[in-house]
Amino acid sequence: MRGLGTTRDPRGAAGTLRSSADGAPGGARATAAPVYVISVAAELAGVHPQTLRVYERKGLLDPSRTRGGSRRFSERDLARLRRIQDLTAAGLNLEGVRRVLELESEVARLRDELERTRAEALETIDRIHRHYRRDLVPFDASPVPYAPASQRGI
């Protein structure tokens, strides 16, 4: 039942089960809005609530907290939980999962940095080319015909 979630209308009545391409309930993209209590998040993920507590203690999940200290899980937390489940199903232990998630986060950060650097480089190149165009003076001289030295009398 992974990828399915119960949606609610604005009045809070239970909706139907729907899913999106990224597994977020209701066809929405994974958001950071903390909306699910631990029991609902565990049920949506198909795990015991204690598993979520263990994952939090190990640093794999970081749910938001209410003023009273209750955990609240977001769609983004559930997407991360699904990634943790995929990695553990592939045979990784929790330390391996933590390291993979850390490396994936670093790769994403580096890709963003590379994209920004590329954009800055392209902007710098464009600025330099515009500067060259201002410095160039059109030159429209007729070419001088070539005459061998024997014809020029040399």
Protein Blocks (a to p, Z undefined) as FASTA:
>chain_A
ZZiacdddfkopacdddddfkopghhiacdfbdfbdfklmmmmnopafklmmmmmmnopa
ccdddfkopacddfklmmmmmmmmmmmmnopafklmmmmmmmmmmmmmmmmmmmmmmmmm
mmmmmmmmmmmmmmpccddddddddddfklnoZZ
